[in-house]
Amino acid sequence: MSITTITSREFNHDRGGAKKAAQKGPVFITDRGRPSLVLMTAEEYRRLTGKKKDLAELLFMPGAEDIEFDIPKLPNDFSRPADFS
């Protein structure tokens, strides 16, 4: 893993380069010489925070329309008619 440090000005001029660098490791973005932001891949963020993808996030991914999954049925005791009173 490589760590990259760039200025906010460099980031504004070459976002593509920063994104490529983030594939190899964290990119520290400095403001007036001090680190202010860190750019990393979503996978690395999830690994660090222990978060897993949820269904809503999966459905917004490109190609999600091709995902097939089964929705399990709930036991009958959970279903009840709607009360509109």
PDB file with SEQRES, HELIX, SHEET and CRYST1 records, atoms N, CA, C and O in Angstrom:
SEQRES   1 A   85  MET SER ILE THR THR ILE THR SER ARG GLU PHE ASN HIS          
SEQRES   2 A   85  ASP ARG GLY GLY ALA LYS LYS ALA ALA GLN LYS GLY PRO          
SEQRES   3 A   85  VAL PHE ILE THR ASP ARG GLY ARG PRO SER LEU VAL LEU          
SEQRES   4 A   85  MET THR ALA GLU GLU TYR ARG ARG LEU THR GLY LYS LYS          
SEQRES   5 A   85  LYS ASP LEU ALA GLU LEU LEU PHE MET PRO GLY ALA GLU          
SEQRES   6 A   85  ASP ILE GLU PHE ASP ILE PRO LYS LEU PRO ASN ASP PHE          
SEQRES   7 A   85  SER ARG PRO ALA ASP PHE SER                                  
HELIX    1 AA1 SER A    8  HIS A   13  1                                   6    
HELIX    2 AA2 ARG A   15  ALA A   22  1                                   8    
HELIX    3 AA3 ALA A   42  THR A   49  1                                   8    
HELIX    4 AA4 LEU A   55  LEU A   59  1                                   5    
HELIX    5 AA5 ALA A   64  ASP A   66  5                                   3    
HELIX    6 AA6 ASN A   76  PHE A   78  5                                   3    
SHEET    1 AA1 3 THR A   4  THR A   7  0                                        
SHEET    2 AA1 3 VAL A  27  ASP A  31  1                                        
SHEET    3 AA1 3 ARG A  34  LEU A  39 -1                                        
CRYST1    1.000    1.000    1.000  90.00  90.00  90.00 P 1           1          
ATOM      1  N   MET A   1       0.855  -1.170   0.000  1.00  0.00           N  
ATOM      2  CA  MET A   1       0.000   0.000   0.000  1.00  0.00           C  
ATOM      3  C   MET A   1       0.899   1.231   0.000  1.00  0.00           C  
ATOM      4  O   MET A   1       1.837   1.336   0.790  1.00  0.00           O  
ATOM      5  N   SER A   2       0.593   2.159  -0.902  1.00  0.00           N  
ATOM      6  CA  SER A   2       1.358   3.398  -0.949  1.00  0.00           C  
ATOM      7  C   SER A   2       0.497   4.550  -0.423  1.00  0.00           C  
ATOM      8  O   SER A   2      -0.715   4.575  -0.636  1.00  0.00           O  
ATOM      9  N   ILE A   3       1.120   5.480   0.251  1.00  0.00           N  
ATOM     10  CA  ILE A   3       0.427   6.657   0.779  1.00  0.00           C  
ATOM     11  C   ILE A   3       0.852   7.846  -0.066  1.00  0.00           C  
ATOM     12  O   ILE A   3       2.043   8.076  -0.272  1.00  0.00           O  
ATOM     13  N   THR A   4      -0.122   8.600  -0.554  1.00  0.00           N  
ATOM     14  CA  THR A   4       0.134   9.758  -1.397  1.00  0.00           C  
ATOM     15  C   THR A   4      -0.350  11.006  -0.680  1.00  0.00           C  
ATOM     16  O   THR A   4      -1.388  10.987  -0.017  1.00  0.00           O  
ATOM     17  N   THR A   5       0.401  12.085  -0.813  1.00  0.00           N  
ATOM     18  CA  THR A   5      -0.009  13.375  -0.263  1.00  0.00           C  
ATOM     19  C   THR A   5      -0.007  14.389  -1.394  1.00  0.00           C  
ATOM     20  O   THR A   5       0.979  14.529  -2.117  1.00  0.00           O  
ATOM     21  N   ILE A   6      -1.144  15.106  -1.543  1.00  0.00           N  
ATOM     22  CA  ILE A   6      -1.254  16.140  -2.562  1.00  0.00           C  
ATOM     23  C   ILE A   6      -1.912  17.372  -1.948  1.00  0.00           C  
ATOM     24  O   ILE A   6      -2.608  17.279  -0.937  1.00  0.00           O  
ATOM     25  N   THR A   7      -1.685  18.513  -2.565  1.00  0.00           N  
ATOM     26  CA  THR A   7      -2.337  19.733  -2.097  1.00  0.00           C  
ATOM     27  C   THR A   7      -3.764  19.779  -2.632  1.00  0.00           C  
ATOM     28  O   THR A   7      -4.102  19.081  -3.588  1.00  0.00           O  
ATOM     29  N   SER A   8      -4.584  20.598  -2.015  1.00  0.00           N  
ATOM     30  CA  SER A   8      -5.964  20.734  -2.502  1.00  0.00           C  
ATOM     31  C   SER A   8      -5.975  21.312  -3.918  1.00  0.00           C  
ATOM     32  O   SER A   8      -6.857  20.985  -4.712  1.00  0.00           O  
ATOM     33  N   ARG A   9      -5.019  22.153  -4.233  1.00  0.00           N  
ATOM     34  CA  ARG A   9      -4.913  22.701  -5.588  1.00  0.00           C  
ATOM     35  C   ARG A   9      -4.597  21.601  -6.592  1.00  0.00           C  
ATOM     36  O   ARG A   9      -5.198  21.542  -7.665  1.00  0.00           O  
ATOM     37  N   GLU A  10      -3.643  20.722  -6.239  1.00  0.00           N  
ATOM     38  CA  GLU A  10      -3.321  19.599  -7.122  1.00  0.00           C  
ATOM     39  C   GLU A  10      -4.542  18.693  -7.308  1.00  0.00           C  
ATOM     40  O   GLU A  10      -4.804  18.209  -8.409  1.00  0.00           O  
ATOM     41  N   PHE A  11      -5.282  18.472  -6.222  1.00  0.00           N  
ATOM     42  CA  PHE A  11      -6.481  17.647  -6.303  1.00  0.00           C  
ATOM     43  C   PHE A  11      -7.497  18.260  -7.260  1.00  0.00           C  
ATOM     44  O   PHE A  11      -8.081  17.551  -8.080  1.00  0.00           O  
ATOM     45  N   ASN A  12      -7.712  19.568  -7.164  1.00  0.00           N  
ATOM     46  CA  ASN A  12      -8.668  20.244  -8.042  1.00  0.00           C  
ATOM     47  C   ASN A  12      -8.260  20.172  -9.510  1.00  0.00           C  
ATOM     48  O   ASN A  12      -9.120  20.150 -10.390  1.00  0.00           O  
ATOM     49  N   HIS A  13      -6.958  20.135  -9.780  1.00  0.00           N  
ATOM     50  CA  HIS A  13      -6.472  20.104 -11.160  1.00  0.00           C  
ATOM     51  C   HIS A  13      -6.351  18.692 -11.725  1.00  0.00           C  
ATOM     52  O   HIS A  13      -6.359  18.512 -12.943  1.00  0.00           O  
ATOM     53  N   ASP A  14      -6.239  17.688 -10.852  1.00  0.00           N  
ATOM     54  CA  ASP A  14      -6.041  16.314 -11.345  1.00  0.00           C  
ATOM     55  C   ASP A  14      -6.789  15.320 -10.467  1.00  0.00           C  
ATOM     56  O   ASP A  14      -6.181  14.505  -9.773  1.00  0.00           O  
ATOM     57  N   ARG A  15      -8.102  15.397 -10.508  1.00  0.00           N  
ATOM     58  CA  ARG A  15      -8.914  14.462  -9.707  1.00  0.00           C  
ATOM     59  C   ARG A  15      -8.724  13.025 -10.171  1.00  0.00           C  
ATOM     60  O   ARG A  15      -8.706  12.098  -9.361  1.00  0.00           O  
ATOM     61  N   GLY A  16      -8.584  12.850 -11.474  1.00  0.00           N  
ATOM     62  CA  GLY A  16      -8.377  11.508 -12.015  1.00  0.00           C  
ATOM     63  C   GLY A  16      -7.114  10.863 -11.472  1.00  0.00           C  
ATOM     64  O   GLY A  16      -7.105   9.677 -11.141  1.00  0.00           O  
ATOM     65  N   GLY A  17      -6.056  11.642 -11.382  1.00  0.00           N  
ATOM     66  CA  GLY A  17      -4.801  11.124 -10.827  1.00  0.00           C  
ATOM     67  C   GLY A  17      -4.940  10.760  -9.363  1.00  0.00           C  
ATOM     68  O   GLY A  17      -4.373   9.769  -8.903  1.00  0.00           O  
ATOM     69  N   ALA A  18      -5.704  11.574  -8.625  1.00  0.00           N  
ATOM     70  CA  ALA A  18      -5.934  11.288  -7.205  1.00  0.00           C  
ATOM     71  C   ALA A  18      -6.739  10.005  -7.054  1.00  0.00           C  
ATOM     72  O   ALA A  18      -6.465   9.198  -6.166  1.00  0.00           O  
ATOM     73  N   LYS A  19      -7.734   9.815  -7.923  1.00  0.00           N  
ATOM     74  CA  LYS A  19      -8.549   8.596  -7.854  1.00  0.00           C  
ATOM     75  C   LYS A  19      -7.704   7.360  -8.170  1.00  0.00           C  
ATOM     76  O   LYS A  19      -7.865   6.318  -7.535  1.00  0.00           O  
ATOM     77  N   LYS A  20      -6.811   7.474  -9.142  1.00  0.00           N  
ATOM     78  CA  LYS A  20      -5.926   6.352  -9.464  1.00  0.00           C  
ATOM     79  C   LYS A  20      -4.993   6.048  -8.293  1.00  0.00           C  
ATOM     80  O   LYS A  20      -4.747   4.885  -7.974  1.00  0.00           O  
ATOM     81  N   ALA A  21      -4.480   7.094  -7.659  1.00  0.00           N  
ATOM     82  CA  ALA A  21      -3.595   6.903  -6.507  1.00  0.00           C  
ATOM     83  C   ALA A  21      -4.344   6.250  -5.351  1.00  0.00           C  
ATOM     84  O   ALA A  21      -3.763   5.458  -4.609  1.00  0.00           O  
ATOM     85  N   ALA A  22      -5.632   6.574  -5.188  1.00  0.00           N  
ATOM     86  CA  ALA A  22      -6.428   6.004  -4.107  1.00  0.00           C  
ATOM     87  C   ALA A  22      -6.640   4.510  -4.293  1.00  0.00           C  
ATOM     88  O   ALA A  22      -6.925   3.807  -3.323  1.00  0.00           O  
ATOM     89  N   GLN A  23      -6.508   4.008  -5.519  1.00  0.00           N  
ATOM     90  CA  GLN A  23      -6.611   2.569  -5.749  1.00  0.00           C  
ATOM     91  C   GLN A  23      -5.420   1.830  -5.144  1.00  0.00           C  
ATOM     92  O   GLN A  23      -5.507   0.636  -4.860  1.00  0.00           O  
ATOM     93  N   LYS A  24      -4.313   2.538  -4.948  1.00  0.00           N  
ATOM     94  CA  LYS A  24      -3.092   1.932  -4.409  1.00  0.00           C  
ATOM     95  C   LYS A  24      -2.937   2.169  -2.914  1.00  0.00           C  
ATOM     96  O   LYS A  24      -2.160   1.479  -2.253  1.00  0.00           O  
ATOM     97  N   GLY A  25      -3.673   3.143  -2.374  1.00  0.00           N  
ATOM     98  CA  GLY A  25      -3.567   3.459  -0.953  1.00  0.00           C  
ATOM     99  C   GLY A  25      -4.197   4.811  -0.677  1.00  0.00           C  
ATOM    100  O   GLY A  25      -4.658   5.477  -1.604  1.00  0.00           O  
ATOM    101  N   PRO A  26      -4.224   5.233   0.588  1.00  0.00           N  
ATOM    102  CA  PRO A  26      -4.877   6.496   0.928  1.00  0.00           C  
ATOM    103  C   PRO A  26      -4.168   7.701   0.316  1.00  0.00           C  
ATOM    104  O   PRO A  26      -2.946   7.716   0.161  1.00  0.00           O  
ATOM    105  N   VAL A  27      -4.969   8.708  -0.025  1.00  0.00           N  
ATOM    106  CA  VAL A  27      -4.440   9.955  -0.567  1.00  0.00           C  
ATOM    107  C   VAL A  27      -4.791  11.066   0.420  1.00  0.00           C  
ATOM    108  O   VAL A  27      -5.963  11.387   0.612  1.00  0.00           O  
ATOM    109  N   PHE A  28      -3.773  11.644   1.040  1.00  0.00           N  
ATOM    110  CA  PHE A  28      -3.979  12.757   1.953  1.00  0.00           C  
ATOM    111  C   PHE A  28      -4.002  14.043   1.150  1.00  0.00           C  
ATOM    112  O   PHE A  28      -3.091  14.311   0.368  1.00  0.00           O  
ATOM    113  N   ILE A  29      -5.039  14.834   1.343  1.00  0.00           N  
ATOM    114  CA  ILE A  29      -5.184  16.114   0.655  1.00  0.00           C  
ATOM    115  C   ILE A  29      -4.948  17.202   1.686  1.00  0.00           C  
ATOM    116  O   ILE A  29      -5.625  17.266   2.712  1.00  0.00           O  
ATOM    117  N   THR A  30      -3.981  18.053   1.399  1.00  0.00           N  
ATOM    118  CA  THR A  30      -3.612  19.081   2.369  1.00  0.00           C  
ATOM    119  C   THR A  30      -4.222  20.431   2.016  1.00  0.00           C  
ATOM    120  O   THR A  30      -4.484  20.738   0.852  1.00  0.00           O  
ATOM    121  N   ASP A  31      -4.436  21.210   3.040  1.00  0.00           N  
ATOM    122  CA  ASP A  31      -4.908  22.585   2.894  1.00  0.00           C  
ATOM    123  C   ASP A  31      -3.972  23.459   3.712  1.00  0.00           C  
ATOM    124  O   ASP A  31      -3.919  23.362   4.938  1.00  0.00           O  
ATOM    125  N   ARG A  32      -3.237  24.311   3.016  1.00  0.00           N  
ATOM    126  CA  ARG A  32      -2.219  25.157   3.643  1.00  0.00           C  
ATOM    127  C   ARG A  32      -1.179  24.338   4.408  1.00  0.00           C  
ATOM    128  O   ARG A  32      -0.735  24.711   5.494  1.00  0.00           O  
ATOM    129  N   GLY A  33      -0.808  23.205   3.798  1.00  0.00           N  
ATOM    130  CA  GLY A  33       0.250  22.383   4.356  1.00  0.00           C  
ATOM    131  C   GLY A  33      -0.197  21.392   5.429  1.00  0.00           C  
ATOM    132  O   GLY A  33       0.614  20.601   5.909  1.00  0.00           O  
ATOM    133  N   ARG A  34      -1.453  21.422   5.807  1.00  0.00           N  
ATOM    134  CA  ARG A  34      -1.937  20.517   6.856  1.00  0.00           C  
ATOM    135  C   ARG A  34      -2.930  19.526   6.250  1.00  0.00           C  
ATOM    136  O   ARG A  34      -3.781  19.922   5.454  1.00  0.00           O  
ATOM    137  N   PRO A  35      -2.837  18.250   6.612  1.00  0.00           N  
ATOM    138  CA  PRO A  35      -3.793  17.278   6.094  1.00  0.00           C  
ATOM    139  C   PRO A  35      -5.217  17.665   6.492  1.00  0.00           C  
ATOM    140  O   PRO A  35      -5.491  17.942   7.660  1.00  0.00           O  
ATOM    141  N   SER A  36      -6.125  17.682   5.504  1.00  0.00           N  
ATOM    142  CA  SER A  36      -7.506  18.053   5.805  1.00  0.00           C  
ATOM    143  C   SER A  36      -8.503  16.979   5.366  1.00  0.00           C  
ATOM    144  O   SER A  36      -9.582  16.865   5.947  1.00  0.00           O  
ATOM    145  N   LEU A  37      -8.154  16.197   4.353  1.00  0.00           N  
ATOM    146  CA  LEU A  37      -9.046  15.154   3.845  1.00  0.00           C  
ATOM    147  C   LEU A  37      -8.232  13.926   3.481  1.00  0.00           C  
ATOM    148  O   LEU A  37      -7.031  14.007   3.226  1.00  0.00           O  
ATOM    149  N   VAL A  38      -8.912  12.784   3.461  1.00  0.00           N  
ATOM    150  CA  VAL A  38      -8.282  11.551   2.998  1.00  0.00           C  
ATOM    151  C   VAL A  38      -9.203  10.922   1.962  1.00  0.00           C  
ATOM    152  O   VAL A  38     -10.393  10.732   2.214  1.00  0.00           O  
ATOM    153  N   LEU A  39      -8.656  10.604   0.814  1.00  0.00           N  
ATOM    154  CA  LEU A  39      -9.398   9.940  -0.249  1.00  0.00           C  
ATOM    155  C   LEU A  39      -8.990   8.474  -0.250  1.00  0.00           C  
ATOM    156  O   LEU A  39      -7.803   8.149  -0.275  1.00  0.00           O  
ATOM    157  N   MET A  40      -9.996   7.586  -0.223  1.00  0.00           N  
ATOM    158  CA  MET A  40      -9.726   6.152  -0.273  1.00  0.00           C  
ATOM    159  C   MET A  40     -10.864   5.462  -0.992  1.00  0.00           C  
ATOM    160  O   MET A  40     -11.924   6.053  -1.199  1.00  0.00           O  
ATOM    161  N   THR A  41     -10.653   4.228  -1.370  1.00  0.00           N  
ATOM    162  CA  THR A  41     -11.701   3.484  -2.046  1.00  0.00           C  
ATOM    163  C   THR A  41     -12.824   3.162  -1.057  1.00  0.00           C  
ATOM    164  O   THR A  41     -12.610   3.117   0.155  1.00  0.00           O  
ATOM    165  N   ALA A  42     -14.002   2.942  -1.591  1.00  0.00           N  
ATOM    166  CA  ALA A  42     -15.139   2.570  -0.751  1.00  0.00           C  
ATOM    167  C   ALA A  42     -14.871   1.231  -0.065  1.00  0.00           C  
ATOM    168  O   ALA A  42     -15.268   1.033   1.084  1.00  0.00           O  
ATOM    169  N   GLU A  43     -14.209   0.324  -0.754  1.00  0.00           N  
ATOM    170  CA  GLU A  43     -13.894  -0.976  -0.163  1.00  0.00           C  
ATOM    171  C   GLU A  43     -12.979  -0.816   1.050  1.00  0.00           C  
ATOM    172  O   GLU A  43     -13.173  -1.477   2.070  1.00  0.00           O  
ATOM    173  N   GLU A  44     -11.982   0.064   0.936  1.00  0.00           N  
ATOM    174  CA  GLU A  44     -11.069   0.294   2.055  1.00  0.00           C  
ATOM    175  C   GLU A  44     -11.799   0.946   3.219  1.00  0.00           C  
ATOM    176  O   GLU A  44     -11.550   0.602   4.375  1.00  0.00           O  
ATOM    177  N   TYR A  45     -12.698   1.883   2.929  1.00  0.00           N  
ATOM    178  CA  TYR A  45     -13.487   2.524   3.981  1.00  0.00           C  
ATOM    179  C   TYR A  45     -14.328   1.483   4.717  1.00  0.00           C  
ATOM    180  O   TYR A  45     -14.378   1.475   5.947  1.00  0.00           O  
ATOM    181  N   ARG A  46     -14.987   0.607   3.960  1.00  0.00           N  
ATOM    182  CA  ARG A  46     -15.809  -0.438   4.596  1.00  0.00           C  
ATOM    183  C   ARG A  46     -14.960  -1.368   5.439  1.00  0.00           C  
ATOM    184  O   ARG A  46     -15.380  -1.790   6.516  1.00  0.00           O  
ATOM    185  N   ARG A  47     -13.760  -1.693   4.953  1.00  0.00           N  
ATOM    186  CA  ARG A  47     -12.870  -2.567   5.714  1.00  0.00           C  
ATOM    187  C   ARG A  47     -12.483  -1.909   7.035  1.00  0.00           C  
ATOM    188  O   ARG A  47     -12.471  -2.562   8.078  1.00  0.00           O  
ATOM    189  N   LEU A  48     -12.171  -0.629   6.990  1.00  0.00           N  
ATOM    190  CA  LEU A  48     -11.756   0.087   8.203  1.00  0.00           C  
ATOM    191  C   LEU A  48     -12.892   0.274   9.196  1.00  0.00           C  
ATOM    192  O   LEU A  48     -12.682   0.212  10.407  1.00  0.00           O  
ATOM    193  N   THR A  49     -14.093   0.503   8.684  1.00  0.00           N  
ATOM    194  CA  THR A  49     -15.225   0.763   9.580  1.00  0.00           C  
ATOM    195  C   THR A  49     -16.001  -0.504   9.914  1.00  0.00           C  
ATOM    196  O   THR A  49     -16.856  -0.490  10.800  1.00  0.00           O  
ATOM    197  N   GLY A  50     -15.715  -1.588   9.220  1.00  0.00           N  
ATOM    198  CA  GLY A  50     -16.436  -2.827   9.467  1.00  0.00           C  
ATOM    199  C   GLY A  50     -17.829  -2.833   8.885  1.00  0.00           C  
ATOM    200  O   GLY A  50     -18.626  -3.714   9.208  1.00  0.00           O  
ATOM    201  N   LYS A  51     -18.148  -1.858   8.024  1.00  0.00           N  
ATOM    202  CA  LYS A  51     -19.474  -1.783   7.431  1.00  0.00           C  
ATOM    203  C   LYS A  51     -19.560  -2.702   6.226  1.00  0.00           C  
ATOM    204  O   LYS A  51     -18.629  -2.794   5.426  1.00  0.00           O  
ATOM    205  N   LYS A  52     -20.664  -3.362   6.113  1.00  0.00           N  
ATOM    206  CA  LYS A  52     -20.930  -4.189   4.951  1.00  0.00           C  
ATOM    207  C   LYS A  52     -21.942  -3.472   4.068  1.00  0.00           C  
ATOM    208  O   LYS A  52     -22.661  -2.586   4.529  1.00  0.00           O  
ATOM    209  N   LYS A  53     -21.992  -3.855   2.818  1.00  0.00           N  
ATOM    210  CA  LYS A  53     -22.951  -3.249   1.900  1.00  0.00           C  
ATOM    211  C   LYS A  53     -24.365  -3.625   2.331  1.00  0.00           C  
ATOM    212  O   LYS A  53     -24.626  -4.772   2.695  1.00  0.00           O  
ATOM    213  N   ASP A  54     -25.262  -2.669   2.289  1.00  0.00           N  
ATOM    214  CA  ASP A  54     -26.653  -2.970   2.574  1.00  0.00           C  
ATOM    215  C   ASP A  54     -27.428  -3.064   1.260  1.00  0.00           C  
ATOM    216  O   ASP A  54     -26.912  -2.720   0.197  1.00  0.00           O  
ATOM    217  N   LEU A  55     -28.653  -3.526   1.347  1.00  0.00           N  
ATOM    218  CA  LEU A  55     -29.448  -3.763   0.153  1.00  0.00           C  
ATOM    219  C   LEU A  55     -29.639  -2.493  -0.675  1.00  0.00           C  
ATOM    220  O   LEU A  55     -29.535  -2.530  -1.901  1.00  0.00           O  
ATOM    221  N   ALA A  56     -29.916  -1.373  -0.011  1.00  0.00           N  
ATOM    222  CA  ALA A  56     -30.129  -0.118  -0.742  1.00  0.00           C  
ATOM    223  C   ALA A  56     -28.882   0.269  -1.531  1.00  0.00           C  
ATOM    224  O   ALA A  56     -28.983   0.707  -2.677  1.00  0.00           O  
ATOM    225  N   GLU A  57     -27.717   0.111  -0.930  1.00  0.00           N  
ATOM    226  CA  GLU A  57     -26.474   0.452  -1.617  1.00  0.00           C  
ATOM    227  C   GLU A  57     -26.246  -0.482  -2.809  1.00  0.00           C  
ATOM    228  O   GLU A  57     -25.800  -0.042  -3.869  1.00  0.00           O  
ATOM    229  N   LEU A  58     -26.545  -1.747  -2.635  1.00  0.00           N  
ATOM    230  CA  LEU A  58     -26.379  -2.696  -3.731  1.00  0.00           C  
ATOM    231  C   LEU A  58     -27.303  -2.378  -4.896  1.00  0.00           C  
ATOM    232  O   LEU A  58     -26.910  -2.526  -6.054  1.00  0.00           O  
ATOM    233  N   LEU A  59     -28.529  -1.943  -4.606  1.00  0.00           N  
ATOM    234  CA  LEU A  59     -29.478  -1.658  -5.672  1.00  0.00           C  
ATOM    235  C   LEU A  59     -29.111  -0.424  -6.488  1.00  0.00           C  
ATOM    236  O   LEU A  59     -29.560  -0.289  -7.627  1.00  0.00           O  
ATOM    237  N   PHE A  60     -28.297   0.488  -5.928  1.00  0.00           N  
ATOM    238  CA  PHE A  60     -27.888   1.680  -6.659  1.00  0.00           C  
ATOM    239  C   PHE A  60     -26.598   1.481  -7.445  1.00  0.00           C  
ATOM    240  O   PHE A  60     -26.141   2.397  -8.130  1.00  0.00           O  
ATOM    241  N   MET A  61     -26.008   0.291  -7.352  1.00  0.00           N  
ATOM    242  CA  MET A  61     -24.780   0.018  -8.081  1.00  0.00           C  
ATOM    243  C   MET A  61     -25.078  -0.142  -9.571  1.00  0.00           C  
ATOM    244  O   MET A  61     -26.156  -0.616  -9.931  1.00  0.00           O  
ATOM    245  N   PRO A  62     -24.144   0.244 -10.444  1.00  0.00           N  
ATOM    246  CA  PRO A  62     -24.342   0.006 -11.868  1.00  0.00           C  
ATOM    247  C   PRO A  62     -24.493  -1.490 -12.124  1.00  0.00           C  
ATOM    248  O   PRO A  62     -23.748  -2.295 -11.564  1.00  0.00           O  
ATOM    249  N   GLY A  63     -25.439  -1.860 -12.955  1.00  0.00           N  
ATOM    250  CA  GLY A  63     -25.688  -3.261 -13.259  1.00  0.00           C  
ATOM    251  C   GLY A  63     -26.589  -3.954 -12.258  1.00  0.00           C  
ATOM    252  O   GLY A  63     -26.811  -5.161 -12.359  1.00  0.00           O  
ATOM    253  N   ALA A  64     -27.117  -3.208 -11.287  1.00  0.00           N  
ATOM    254  CA  ALA A  64     -27.957  -3.814 -10.247  1.00  0.00           C  
ATOM    255  C   ALA A  64     -29.230  -4.417 -10.820  1.00  0.00           C  
ATOM    256  O   ALA A  64     -29.820  -5.319 -10.225  1.00  0.00           O  
ATOM    257  N   GLU A  65     -29.649  -3.921 -11.969  1.00  0.00           N  
ATOM    258  CA  GLU A  65     -30.877  -4.460 -12.547  1.00  0.00           C  
ATOM    259  C   GLU A  65     -30.727  -5.927 -12.937  1.00  0.00           C  
ATOM    260  O   GLU A  65     -31.728  -6.609 -13.153  1.00  0.00           O  
ATOM    261  N   ASP A  66     -29.495  -6.423 -13.032  1.00  0.00           N  
ATOM    262  CA  ASP A  66     -29.254  -7.818 -13.398  1.00  0.00           C  
ATOM    263  C   ASP A  66     -29.102  -8.739 -12.192  1.00  0.00           C  
ATOM    264  O   ASP A  66     -28.961  -9.951 -12.357  1.00  0.00           O  
ATOM    265  N   ILE A  67     -29.128  -8.185 -10.990  1.00  0.00           N  
ATOM    266  CA  ILE A  67     -28.970  -8.996  -9.777  1.00  0.00           C  
ATOM    267  C   ILE A  67     -30.271  -9.738  -9.492  1.00  0.00           C  
ATOM    268  O   ILE A  67     -31.354  -9.153  -9.498  1.00  0.00           O  
ATOM    269  N   GLU A  68     -30.138 -11.033  -9.244  1.00  0.00           N  
ATOM    270  CA  GLU A  68     -31.303 -11.834  -8.883  1.00  0.00           C  
ATOM    271  C   GLU A  68     -31.141 -12.280  -7.441  1.00  0.00           C  
ATOM    272  O   GLU A  68     -30.069 -12.731  -7.039  1.00  0.00           O  
ATOM    273  N   PHE A  69     -32.201 -12.153  -6.671  1.00  0.00           N  
ATOM    274  CA  PHE A  69     -32.163 -12.639  -5.298  1.00  0.00           C  
ATOM    275  C   PHE A  69     -33.572 -13.021  -4.877  1.00  0.00           C  
ATOM    276  O   PHE A  69     -34.559 -12.494  -5.391  1.00  0.00           O  
ATOM    277  N   ASP A  70     -33.641 -13.941  -3.938  1.00  0.00           N  
ATOM    278  CA  ASP A  70     -34.921 -14.416  -3.426  1.00  0.00           C  
ATOM    279  C   ASP A  70     -35.277 -13.628  -2.167  1.00  0.00           C  
ATOM    280  O   ASP A  70     -34.432 -13.395  -1.303  1.00  0.00           O  
ATOM    281  N   ILE A  71     -36.527 -13.228  -2.083  1.00  0.00           N  
ATOM    282  CA  ILE A  71     -37.017 -12.563  -0.880  1.00  0.00           C  
ATOM    283  C   ILE A  71     -37.739 -13.620  -0.056  1.00  0.00           C  
ATOM    284  O   ILE A  71     -38.753 -14.163  -0.495  1.00  0.00           O  
ATOM    285  N   PRO A  72     -37.224 -13.916   1.139  1.00  0.00           N  
ATOM    286  CA  PRO A  72     -37.868 -14.961   1.936  1.00  0.00           C  
ATOM    287  C   PRO A  72     -39.249 -14.522   2.412  1.00  0.00           C  
ATOM    288  O   PRO A  72     -39.499 -13.341   2.656  1.00  0.00           O  
ATOM    289  N   LYS A  73     -40.129 -15.498   2.534  1.00  0.00           N  
ATOM    290  CA  LYS A  73     -41.468 -15.214   3.036  1.00  0.00           C  
ATOM    291  C   LYS A  73     -41.422 -15.132   4.553  1.00  0.00           C  
ATOM    292  O   LYS A  73     -40.706 -15.892   5.205  1.00  0.00           O  
ATOM    293  N   LEU A  74     -42.189 -14.205   5.109  1.00  0.00           N  
ATOM    294  CA  LEU A  74     -42.299 -14.095   6.556  1.00  0.00           C  
ATOM    295  C   LEU A  74     -43.300 -15.127   7.070  1.00  0.00           C  
ATOM    296  O   LEU A  74     -44.212 -15.524   6.344  1.00  0.00           O  
ATOM    297  N   PRO A  75     -43.137 -15.553   8.295  1.00  0.00           N  
ATOM    298  CA  PRO A  75     -44.139 -16.466   8.867  1.00  0.00           C  
ATOM    299  C   PRO A  75     -45.514 -15.799   8.861  1.00  0.00           C  
ATOM    300  O   PRO A  75     -45.624 -14.575   8.936  1.00  0.00           O  
ATOM    301  N   ASN A  76     -46.552 -16.617   8.772  1.00  0.00           N  
ATOM    302  CA  ASN A  76     -47.917 -16.099   8.685  1.00  0.00           C  
ATOM    303  C   ASN A  76     -48.312 -15.239   9.878  1.00  0.00           C  
ATOM    304  O   ASN A  76     -49.140 -14.342   9.724  1.00  0.00           O  
ATOM    305  N   ASP A  77     -47.756 -15.475  11.050  1.00  0.00           N  
ATOM    306  CA  ASP A  77     -48.176 -14.709  12.217  1.00  0.00           C  
ATOM    307  C   ASP A  77     -47.711 -13.253  12.172  1.00  0.00           C  
ATOM    308  O   ASP A  77     -48.147 -12.447  12.994  1.00  0.00           O  
ATOM    309  N   PHE A  78     -46.824 -12.897  11.218  1.00  0.00           N  
ATOM    310  CA  PHE A  78     -46.398 -11.502  11.077  1.00  0.00           C  
ATOM    311  C   PHE A  78     -47.317 -10.710  10.155  1.00  0.00           C  
ATOM    312  O   PHE A  78     -47.343  -9.480  10.202  1.00  0.00           O  
ATOM    313  N   SER A  79     -48.063 -11.410   9.325  1.00  0.00           N  
ATOM    314  CA  SER A  79     -48.925 -10.697   8.391  1.00  0.00           C  
ATOM    315  C   SER A  79     -50.298 -10.452   9.021  1.00  0.00           C  
ATOM    316  O   SER A  79     -50.847 -11.305   9.718  1.00  0.00           O  
ATOM    317  N   ARG A  80     -50.822  -9.282   8.756  1.00  0.00           N  
ATOM    318  CA  ARG A  80     -52.158  -8.932   9.258  1.00  0.00           C  
ATOM    319  C   ARG A  80     -52.753  -7.904   8.322  1.00  0.00           C  
ATOM    320  O   ARG A  80     -52.012  -7.174   7.663  1.00  0.00           O  
ATOM    321  N   PRO A  81     -54.067  -7.827   8.245  1.00  0.00           N  
ATOM    322  CA  PRO A  81     -54.674  -6.846   7.344  1.00  0.00           C  
ATOM    323  C   PRO A  81     -54.391  -5.418   7.818  1.00  0.00           C  
ATOM    324  O   PRO A  81     -54.236  -5.166   9.013  1.00  0.00           O  
ATOM    325  N   ALA A  82     -54.328  -4.506   6.873  1.00  0.00           N  
ATOM    326  CA  ALA A  82     -54.085  -3.101   7.208  1.00  0.00           C  
ATOM    327  C   ALA A  82     -55.291  -2.512   7.914  1.00  0.00           C  
ATOM    328  O   ALA A  82     -56.432  -2.812   7.560  1.00  0.00           O  
ATOM    329  N   ASP A  83     -55.045  -1.678   8.909  1.00  0.00           N  
ATOM    330  CA  ASP A  83     -56.119  -1.006   9.654  1.00  0.00           C  
ATOM    331  C   ASP A  83     -56.180   0.437   9.161  1.00  0.00           C  
ATOM    332  O   ASP A  83     -55.276   1.221   9.450  1.00  0.00           O  
ATOM    333  N   PHE A  84     -57.222   0.799   8.425  1.00  0.00           N  
ATOM    334  CA  PHE A  84     -57.366   2.154   7.867  1.00  0.00           C  
ATOM    335  C   PHE A  84     -58.297   3.030   8.671  1.00  0.00           C  
ATOM    336  O   PHE A  84     -58.757   4.056   8.171  1.00  0.00           O  
ATOM    337  N   SER A  85     -58.587   2.651   9.905  1.00  0.00           N  
ATOM    338  CA  SER A  85     -59.512   3.456  10.707  1.00  0.00           C  
ATOM    339  C   SER A  85     -58.846   4.673  11.311  1.00  0.00           C  
ATOM    340  O   SER A  85     -59.496   5.449  12.013  1.00  0.00           O  
TER     341      SER A  85                                                      
END                                                                             
